[in-house]
Amino acid sequence: MTAPELKPGEYLTNRADLERTEPCRGCGAPMTWILTEKGRRMPLSVATARAVPCPACSGSGAERCQVCRSAGKLYALLNHWADCPQRSRFSRKKGPSP
């Protein structure tokens, strides 16, 4: 089980997540959301999606594969903050530390 090669800023998602899109409030580009390992929501740019073999079933689409839902592939998408022309509108300015 080898993980697919991801480019910097890319994250994996399945087709179901890829089909749930909404427009970015800044630039209007279609995006989807994932939960990070820390439980925070992160936007991904749908336009950057590329198919990669599922690492859990080696791209075979094995019956009952929970990772790719038996599709045999996942999708690598770029974090939307990397390509949104309006990203500065959404940045959180951190104040001085106590």
FENPETA-V100418 format. One record per run of one state. SS is the DSSP state (hx for helix, st for strand, lp for the rest). FROM is the first residue (numbers start at 1). TO is the last residue. If there is no record, write none. Layout:
BEGIN
ss=SS from=FROM to=TO
ss=SS from=FROM to=TO
END
This chain:
BEGIN
ss=lp from=1 to=9
ss=st from=10 to=13
ss=lp from=14 to=14
ss=hx from=15 to=19
ss=lp from=20 to=21
ss=st from=22 to=23
ss=lp from=24 to=29
ss=st from=30 to=35
ss=lp from=36 to=40
ss=st from=41 to=53
ss=lp from=54 to=72
ss=st from=73 to=79
ss=hx from=80 to=82
ss=lp from=83 to=86
ss=hx from=87 to=90
ss=lp from=91 to=98
END
